[in-house]
C-alpha cells in the first residue's frame, strides 16, 4: 500500500474480463480483512462472550471493548472503501462484480460487523446519490429498452463521440442481477441504522427525498419510473425513509399516475412499488381514497400481470384495514367474478407471504 495506491487496485475491477474483476474483488476483500483485523476482533469477542456466560453467575459482566481501527491503516482502508462506493454505479462493472462490491461494503462499513464509518461514508459527496441510482435501476430489470436519466444525459454530452468508452458491457443501463435490489436495500438499511442522531437521520432522509423529487420533476416518463423504483427499494430496506418520502406532496399522486400509463411494464413497476408500500400499515390509510377507483380500472387491463398485481394490492390494503376497506373488498370480489380463470391463484397467500418477507427484513 506504500507503493501502490488504493485507486490502482480499485481500477483493476473495471477489467473487460469478468473473471479478472471478480478475482480483484476477492483480493481487495482479503486485503481489507488483513488491514482491519475485523475477523480476528469478532472471533475474540465471541470467545469472550462465551466465557462470560460461564462466569456471569459469579461476577458482574464486563462489556467487551469497542472495535477501533489501527490509525496506521485507517487512511488506506478509507480510500479503498470510498473508491468502491463510488464504483457502485459505474457502467463498466458487470452485474456479478457489482453485487460482490455491495456485499463487501455491507461487511466492512456498518458498525454492526464493520469499522463503523457509515456517517463518514454516506455523507461524502455523491455517495448516497450513487446508491439511490443503483436502487432505482435494480428495480427496473423487467423493462426492455429502458434508460436511466444519467444514460440519457451522457448521450447528450457524447453525441459527437463515436464508440467512446466502449467496454463490451451495456452502456445504456447498469448491469444488475435479481439479487442486486435486495443487496443495495440491505446496505441502505444498515447505513440508516447507524444514523443515531436526529440530525443525521434528517440529513439522510432529505438526501433521499431530494433525489426522488428531482426524478419526479423530470419530464421524461422513464425517469418517473426510476423514482418509483427507488421508493420501492427504500421500503425493502430503510422503510422509515420510504415512509417519509411518501409523505412529501405529489409523491403518492405520481405513483398512481404511473399505474395509468399505457406502457404495461411501467404500470408493473408502479404497482410493485405500491405493493411494497402497503406492507406498512401506517401507509394504507393515505392510499385507500386514491387507490380504489384506480384499482377498479386496472382490473379491466388486458394484461394478466397487471390484473394480478392490482388484486394483490387490494388484498394487502384489506388485510391492514377493517370496515374502512369495504369498497376494496367489493372491488376484489368483482374481479374474481369477472376473471374466474385466475381463481386458481391464492392471492391471500401471495400477499401474506410478501408481508412476512417484509417483516423479516
C-alpha positions as CSV (number, residue, x, y, z in Angstrom):
1,X,0.0,0.0,0.0
2,X,3.0,2.3,0.3
3,X,3.9,1.9,-3.4
4,X,0.5,1.3,-5.0
5,X,-2.5,3.5,-4.3
6,X,-6.0,2.3,-3.4
7,X,-7.1,3.8,-6.8
8,X,-4.7,1.5,-8.6
9,X,-6.3,-1.6,-7.0
10,X,-9.9,-0.5,-7.5
11,X,-9.3,0.4,-11.1
12,X,-8.4,-3.2,-11.8
13,X,-12.1,-4.2,-11.1
14,X,-13.1,-2.5,-14.3
15,X,-11.4,-5.1,-16.4
16,X,-13.3,-6.3,-19.5
17,X,-12.9,-9.8,-18.3
18,X,-15.4,-10.6,-15.5
19,X,-13.3,-13.3,-14.0
20,X,-10.4,-10.9,-13.6
21,X,-12.6,-8.3,-12.0
22,X,-14.0,-10.9,-9.6
23,X,-10.5,-12.0,-8.7
24,X,-9.5,-8.4,-7.9
25,X,-12.6,-8.1,-5.7
26,X,-11.6,-11.2,-3.7
27,X,-8.1,-9.8,-3.4
28,X,-9.5,-6.5,-2.0
29,X,-11.7,-8.3,0.4
30,X,-8.7,-10.2,1.8
31,X,-6.7,-7.0,1.9
32,X,-9.4,-5.2,3.9
33,X,-9.7,-8.2,6.3
34,X,-5.9,-8.1,6.8
35,X,-5.8,-4.4,7.3
36,X,-8.8,-4.0,9.6
37,X,-8.4,-7.3,11.5
38,X,-12.2,-7.3,11.9
39,X,-12.5,-11.1,11.6
40,X,-10.0,-11.6,14.5
41,X,-11.7,-9.0,16.6
42,X,-15.2,-10.6,16.3
43,X,-13.7,-14.1,16.9
44,X,-12.2,-12.8,20.1
45,X,-15.4,-11.0,21.1
46,X,-17.4,-14.2,20.6
47,X,-15.0,-16.2,22.6
48,X,-15.1,-13.6,25.4
49,X,-18.9,-13.7,25.4
50,X,-18.9,-17.5,25.7
51,X,-16.5,-17.3,28.7
52,X,-18.6,-14.5,30.2
53,X,-21.7,-16.7,30.2
54,X,-19.9,-19.3,32.3
55,X,-18.7,-16.6,34.8
56,X,-21.9,-14.5,34.8
57,X,-23.3,-16.2,37.9
58,X,-20.2,-15.3,39.9
59,X,-19.1,-11.8,38.7
60,X,-20.7,-8.8,37.1
61,X,-20.4,-8.9,33.3
62,X,-17.9,-6.5,31.6
63,X,-18.5,-5.0,28.2
64,X,-16.1,-6.1,25.5
65,X,-14.0,-3.1,24.2
66,X,-15.5,-1.4,21.1
67,X,-13.7,-2.0,17.8
68,X,-11.1,0.6,16.9
69,X,-9.2,0.6,13.7
70,X,-5.4,0.9,13.8
71,X,-4.5,4.6,12.9
72,X,-1.7,3.3,10.7
73,X,-4.1,1.6,8.3
74,X,-7.1,4.0,8.6
75,X,-6.2,6.1,5.6
76,X,-5.7,3.2,3.1
77,X,-8.9,1.4,4.3
78,X,-10.9,4.6,3.9
79,X,-9.6,5.2,0.4
80,X,-10.4,1.6,-0.7
81,X,-13.9,1.7,0.7
82,X,-14.5,5.2,-0.7
83,X,-13.4,4.2,-4.2
84,X,-15.6,1.0,-4.0
85,X,-18.6,3.1,-3.0
86,X,-18.0,5.4,-5.9
87,X,-17.7,2.5,-8.3
88,X,-21.2,1.1,-7.4
89,X,-22.9,3.0,-10.2
90,X,-20.3,2.5,-12.9
91,X,-21.5,1.3,-16.3
92,X,-18.2,-0.6,-16.6
93,X,-19.0,-3.1,-13.9
94,X,-20.5,-6.5,-14.6
95,X,-23.6,-7.5,-12.6
96,X,-21.8,-10.1,-10.5
97,X,-18.9,-7.9,-9.6
98,X,-21.3,-5.1,-8.6
99,X,-23.1,-7.4,-6.2
100,X,-19.8,-8.6,-4.8
101,X,-18.8,-4.9,-4.1
102,X,-22.1,-4.2,-2.4
103,X,-21.6,-7.3,-0.2
104,X,-18.1,-6.0,0.7
105,X,-19.5,-2.6,1.7
106,X,-22.1,-4.3,3.9
107,X,-19.4,-6.3,5.5
108,X,-16.9,-3.5,6.2
109,X,-18.7,-0.2,6.6
110,X,-21.6,-0.5,9.1
111,X,-20.8,-0.6,12.9
112,X,-22.6,-4.0,13.4
113,X,-19.8,-6.0,11.9
114,X,-17.6,-3.4,10.2
115,X,-15.4,-0.4,11.1
116,X,-18.4,1.9,11.9
117,X,-17.9,4.5,9.2
118,X,-21.5,4.8,7.9
119,X,-21.7,8.5,8.8
120,X,-18.3,9.3,7.3
121,X,-19.1,7.4,4.1
122,X,-22.7,8.2,3.4
123,X,-22.2,11.9,3.6
124,X,-19.2,12.0,1.3
125,X,-20.1,14.0,-1.8
126,X,-22.3,12.0,-4.3
127,X,-22.2,8.6,-2.4
128,X,-25.9,8.5,-1.4
129,X,-26.9,9.6,-4.9
130,X,-24.9,6.7,-6.4
131,X,-26.5,4.1,-4.2
132,X,-30.0,5.5,-4.9
133,X,-29.3,5.5,-8.6
134,X,-28.4,1.8,-8.3
135,X,-31.6,1.3,-6.2
136,X,-33.7,2.7,-9.0
137,X,-32.1,0.7,-11.8
138,X,-32.1,-2.6,-9.9
139,X,-35.9,-2.3,-9.7
140,X,-36.4,-1.9,-13.4
141,X,-34.8,-5.1,-14.7
142,X,-38.1,-6.2,-16.3
143,X,-38.1,-3.1,-18.6
144,X,-36.9,-3.5,-22.1
145,X,-35.0,-0.6,-23.7
146,X,-35.4,1.4,-20.5
147,X,-32.8,4.1,-19.9
148,X,-32.0,5.9,-16.8
149,X,-31.7,9.7,-16.7
150,X,-27.9,9.6,-16.4
151,X,-27.5,7.4,-19.5
152,X,-29.6,9.9,-21.5
153,X,-27.6,12.8,-20.1
154,X,-24.4,11.0,-21.1
155,X,-25.7,10.5,-24.6
156,X,-26.4,14.2,-24.9
157,X,-22.9,15.2,-23.9
158,X,-21.2,12.5,-26.0
159,X,-23.4,12.5,-29.1
160,X,-20.5,13.6,-31.3
161,X,-18.1,10.9,-29.9
162,X,-18.2,7.6,-31.7
163,X,-17.7,4.5,-29.6
164,X,-16.1,6.3,-26.7
165,X,-15.6,4.2,-23.6
166,X,-16.9,1.0,-25.1
167,X,-16.0,-1.8,-22.8
168,X,-18.2,-4.5,-24.3
169,X,-20.8,-4.0,-21.5
170,X,-24.2,-2.4,-21.7
171,X,-23.6,1.3,-21.6
172,X,-27.3,2.2,-21.5
173,X,-28.1,0.9,-18.0
174,X,-26.3,-0.5,-15.0
175,X,-25.9,-4.3,-15.2
176,X,-27.7,-6.0,-12.3
177,X,-28.7,-9.4,-11.1
178,X,-32.0,-10.5,-9.4
179,X,-30.2,-10.1,-6.1
180,X,-28.9,-6.5,-6.6
181,X,-32.0,-4.7,-5.5
182,X,-32.2,-6.5,-2.2
183,X,-28.5,-6.2,-1.6
184,X,-28.5,-2.4,-2.1
185,X,-31.6,-2.2,0.1
186,X,-29.8,-4.1,2.9
187,X,-26.8,-1.7,2.6
188,X,-29.0,1.3,2.8
189,X,-30.8,-0.1,5.8
190,X,-27.5,-0.8,7.7
191,X,-26.3,2.7,6.8
192,X,-29.6,4.1,8.1
193,X,-29.3,2.1,11.3
194,X,-26.0,3.8,12.1
195,X,-27.7,7.3,11.8
196,X,-28.2,7.5,15.5
197,X,-29.0,11.3,15.9
198,X,-32.0,13.2,14.6
199,X,-29.6,15.5,12.7
200,X,-28.0,12.7,10.7
201,X,-31.3,10.9,10.1
202,X,-32.9,14.1,8.8
203,X,-29.9,14.6,6.5
204,X,-30.1,11.0,5.2
205,X,-33.9,11.3,4.7
206,X,-33.6,14.7,3.0
207,X,-31.0,13.4,0.7
208,X,-33.2,10.6,-0.4
209,X,-36.3,12.9,-0.7
210,X,-34.4,15.4,-2.8
211,X,-33.1,12.7,-5.2
212,X,-36.6,11.2,-5.7
213,X,-38.4,14.5,-6.1
214,X,-35.8,15.6,-8.6
215,X,-36.6,12.4,-10.6
216,X,-40.3,13.0,-10.5
217,X,-39.8,16.6,-11.7
218,X,-38.1,15.3,-14.9
219,X,-40.3,15.5,-17.9
220,X,-39.3,12.0,-19.2
221,X,-41.7,9.3,-18.1
222,X,-38.8,6.8,-17.8
223,X,-37.3,9.0,-15.0
224,X,-40.5,8.9,-13.0
225,X,-40.4,5.1,-13.3
226,X,-36.9,5.3,-11.9
227,X,-38.2,7.4,-9.0
228,X,-40.9,4.8,-8.2
229,X,-38.3,2.0,-8.2
230,X,-36.2,3.9,-5.7
231,X,-39.1,4.2,-3.4
232,X,-39.8,0.5,-3.6
233,X,-36.2,-0.3,-2.8
234,X,-36.4,2.0,0.3
235,X,-39.4,0.1,1.5
236,X,-37.3,-3.1,1.2
237,X,-34.6,-1.5,3.3
238,X,-34.9,1.6,5.5
239,X,-38.7,1.7,5.3
240,X,-38.8,4.7,7.7
241,X,-37.1,6.7,5.0
242,X,-39.5,5.4,2.4
243,X,-42.5,6.5,4.6
244,X,-41.0,9.9,5.0
245,X,-40.5,10.3,1.2
246,X,-44.0,9.1,0.6
247,X,-45.5,11.8,2.8
248,X,-44.0,14.6,0.6
249,X,-46.5,16.4,-1.6
250,X,-47.0,14.9,-5.0
251,X,-45.2,11.5,-4.4
252,X,-48.3,9.3,-3.9
253,X,-50.1,11.1,-6.8
254,X,-47.1,10.5,-9.0
255,X,-47.1,6.7,-8.2
256,X,-50.8,6.4,-9.0
257,X,-50.4,8.4,-12.3
258,X,-47.8,5.8,-13.4
259,X,-50.3,3.0,-12.8
260,X,-52.4,4.6,-15.6
261,X,-49.6,4.8,-18.0
262,X,-50.2,3.0,-21.4
263,X,-46.9,1.1,-21.0
264,X,-47.7,-2.1,-19.2
265,X,-44.2,-2.5,-17.9
266,X,-44.2,0.9,-16.4
267,X,-47.5,0.0,-14.7
268,X,-45.9,-3.1,-13.3
269,X,-43.1,-1.1,-11.6
270,X,-45.6,1.4,-10.1
271,X,-47.8,-1.4,-8.8
272,X,-44.9,-3.4,-7.4
273,X,-43.8,-0.2,-5.5
274,X,-47.4,0.4,-4.2
275,X,-47.5,-3.2,-3.1
276,X,-44.3,-2.8,-1.1
277,X,-45.7,0.4,0.4
278,X,-48.9,-1.4,1.6
279,X,-46.9,-3.8,3.7
280,X,-46.5,-0.9,6.2
281,X,-49.8,-0.5,7.9
282,X,-49.4,3.2,8.6
283,X,-49.3,3.9,4.9
284,X,-52.5,2.2,4.0
285,X,-54.9,5.0,5.2
286,X,-53.2,7.6,3.0
287,X,-53.5,5.3,0.0
288,X,-57.1,4.0,0.3
289,X,-59.0,7.0,-1.0
290,X,-56.9,7.2,-4.2
291,X,-56.4,3.5,-4.7
292,X,-59.9,2.2,-5.0
293,X,-61.0,3.9,-8.3
294,X,-57.6,3.3,-9.9
295,X,-57.5,-0.4,-8.9
296,X,-61.0,-0.8,-10.3
297,X,-59.8,0.4,-13.7
298,X,-56.7,-1.8,-13.5
299,X,-58.8,-4.9,-13.0
300,X,-60.0,-4.3,-16.6
301,X,-56.5,-4.3,-18.0
302,X,-55.7,-6.6,-20.9
303,X,-52.5,-7.7,-19.2
304,X,-53.0,-10.6,-16.7
305,X,-49.9,-9.5,-14.8
306,X,-51.4,-6.0,-14.2
307,X,-54.7,-7.6,-13.1
308,X,-53.0,-9.9,-10.6
309,X,-50.8,-7.1,-9.1
310,X,-53.9,-4.8,-8.8
311,X,-55.7,-7.6,-6.9
312,X,-52.7,-8.3,-4.6
313,X,-52.5,-4.6,-3.8
314,X,-56.2,-4.7,-2.9
315,X,-55.7,-7.7,-0.7
316,X,-52.7,-6.1,1.1
317,X,-54.8,-3.0,1.8
318,X,-57.8,-5.0,3.0
319,X,-55.6,-7.1,5.4
320,X,-54.5,-3.9,7.1
321,X,-57.9,-2.2,7.4
322,X,-61.3,-3.4,8.7
323,X,-64.6,-1.9,7.8
324,X,-62.9,1.1,6.1
325,X,-61.9,-1.3,3.3
326,X,-65.4,-2.5,2.3
327,X,-65.1,-0.8,-1.1
328,X,-61.8,-2.5,-1.8
329,X,-63.2,-5.9,-0.8
330,X,-66.2,-5.4,-3.1
331,X,-63.9,-4.5,-5.9
332,X,-61.8,-7.6,-5.2
333,X,-64.9,-9.8,-5.3
334,X,-66.0,-8.2,-8.5
335,X,-62.6,-9.0,-10.0
336,X,-62.7,-12.7,-9.1
337,X,-66.2,-12.9,-10.5
338,X,-65.2,-11.3,-13.8
339,X,-62.0,-13.3,-14.1
340,X,-62.7,-16.9,-12.9
341,X,-59.8,-18.3,-14.8
342,X,-57.4,-16.6,-12.3
343,X,-59.1,-18.1,-9.2
344,X,-56.5,-20.8,-9.1
345,X,-54.1,-18.3,-7.7
346,X,-54.3,-17.9,-3.9
347,X,-53.8,-14.1,-3.6
348,X,-54.2,-14.2,0.1
349,X,-51.2,-16.5,0.4
350,X,-49.2,-14.3,-2.0
351,X,-49.8,-11.1,0.0
352,X,-49.3,-12.8,3.3
353,X,-46.0,-14.3,2.1
354,X,-44.8,-10.9,0.8
355,X,-45.8,-9.3,4.1
356,X,-43.9,-11.9,6.0
357,X,-40.8,-11.3,4.0
358,X,-41.0,-7.5,4.6
359,X,-41.4,-8.1,8.4
360,X,-38.3,-10.4,8.4
361,X,-36.3,-7.7,6.6
